[in-house]
């Protein structure tokens, strides 16, 4: 059984529904969850919000937060996760926003990804992971793997 299939089994056992809010992964996390046949009973929906305008329109991310700290921040990851939860039938939502590369800056280097995990009735968790300059594909793959681990931990 794959890790994703095991995650979906955990969600079924917990009677959980999952939503995703993705920026730097552009839908890869939703694709990973829906690659497993039968995932529709657990996966509710995914929001691909690559632009700041999409984050605001689809998830309710505050323009003030974006202006103050930028899209790659724990604050925006929190608002993305909470927005996905509020705009879905999910009980658990994970959000990712980061710098996949190539490039970055001294303040926001390539490989920095912020995660948000929102659950109904519980405080939202946020964290930043520095994956390093793995290249665009490497950062995106590492981000998906980490988000799946966060979901599994929340369910397990």
C-alpha positions in Angstrom: 0.0 0.0 0.0 1.4 3.4 -0.9 1.9 6.2 1.6 -1.0 8.1 0.0 -3.3 5.1 0.2 -2.4 4.7 3.9 -3.1 8.4 4.4 -6.5 8.0 2.8 -7.2 5.0 4.9 -6.4 7.0 8.0 -8.8 9.8 6.8 -11.5 7.3 6.2 -11.1 5.8 9.7 -11.3 9.3 11.2 -14.2 10.2 9.0 -12.2 13.2 7.8 -12.4 15.1 4.5 -9.3 16.9 3.1 -8.9 20.1 1.2 -5.7 21.6 -0.2 -4.6 25.1 -0.8 -1.5 25.2 -3.1 0.7 27.9 -4.5 4.2 26.7 -5.3 3.1 23.1 -6.1 0.5 24.2 -8.6 -1.9 21.3 -7.9 0.7 18.5 -7.4 -0.6 17.8 -3.9 -4.2 17.4 -5.1 -2.9 15.2 -7.9 -1.0 13.0 -5.5 -4.1 12.6 -3.3 -6.4 11.8 -6.3 -4.0 9.5 -8.0 -5.3 6.8 -5.7 -8.6 5.3 -6.9 -11.5 5.8 -4.6 -10.0 9.0 -3.0 -13.2 10.9 -3.7 -14.8 9.8 -0.4 -12.0 11.6 1.4 -10.6 14.3 -0.8 -13.1 17.2 -1.0 -11.3 19.8 -3.1 -8.1 21.6 -4.0 -7.5 25.3 -4.5 -4.6 26.2 -6.8 -3.9 29.8 -5.9 -0.6 30.6 -7.6 -1.1 34.4 -7.8 -1.8 36.7 -4.9 -5.1 37.7 -6.5 -6.2 34.1 -6.5 -5.2 33.7 -2.9 -7.4 36.7 -2.1 -10.3 35.8 -4.3 -10.5 32.0 -3.7 -9.2 31.7 -0.1 -9.9 35.2 1.5 -6.2 35.9 2.1 -5.9 39.4 3.3 -4.3 42.0 1.0 -2.8 43.6 4.1 -1.1 40.4 5.1 0.3 39.9 1.6 1.6 43.5 1.5 3.1 43.2 5.0 4.8 39.8 4.9 4.6 38.6 1.3 3.1 35.4 -0.1 5.8 33.2 1.3 5.1 33.5 5.0 3.6 31.5 7.8 0.9 34.2 8.1 -0.2 33.6 4.5 0.0 29.8 4.9 -2.3 30.1 7.9 -4.8 32.2 6.0 -4.7 29.9 3.0 -5.4 26.8 5.2 -8.1 28.5 7.2 -9.7 29.8 3.9 -9.6 26.4 2.4 -11.3 24.9 5.4 -14.0 27.6 5.5 -14.7 27.3 1.7 -15.0 23.5 1.6 -16.7 20.6 3.2 -13.4 19.4 4.6 -12.5 18.8 8.2 -8.7 19.2 7.5 -6.9 21.5 5.2 -3.3 21.8 4.3 -1.7 24.9 2.6 1.7 25.3 0.9 3.3 28.5 -0.3 7.0 28.9 -1.1 9.9 29.6 -3.5 10.4 26.6 -5.8 13.0 28.3 -7.8 15.2 28.8 -9.6 16.4 31.7 -7.6 15.0 33.5 -4.6 16.5 36.3 -2.5 18.6 36.7 0.6 15.4 37.1 2.6 13.4 34.4 0.9 15.8 31.8 -0.6 15.0 29.0 -3.0 13.6 26.0 -1.2 11.8 28.0 1.6 8.2 26.7 1.9 5.6 27.7 4.5 2.9 25.2 5.5 -0.4 25.7 7.2 -2.6 22.9 8.6 -6.2 23.8 9.7 -8.6 21.5 11.5 -12.1 22.1 12.5 -12.2 23.0 16.2 -8.5 23.2 16.7 -5.8 25.9 16.4 -4.1 26.2 13.0 -0.5 25.0 12.9 2.1 26.7 10.7 5.7 25.9 10.0 8.5 26.9 7.6 10.8 24.3 6.1 14.1 25.2 4.3 14.5 22.5 1.7 17.4 24.3 0.1 18.3 24.7 -3.6 17.0 21.3 -4.8 15.9 22.8 -8.1 12.3 23.5 -9.0 11.2 19.9 -9.4 13.0 18.8 -6.2 11.5 21.6 -4.1 8.0 20.9 -5.4 8.4 17.1 -4.8 9.8 17.7 -1.3 6.9 20.1 -0.5 4.2 17.5 -1.6 5.9 14.8 0.5 6.1 17.0 3.6 2.4 18.1 3.2 1.4 14.5 3.0 3.3 13.8 6.2 1.6 16.7 7.9 -1.8 15.3 6.9 -0.9 11.8 8.1 0.4 13.1 11.4 -2.8 15.1 11.9 -4.9 12.0 11.2 -2.7 9.5 13.1 
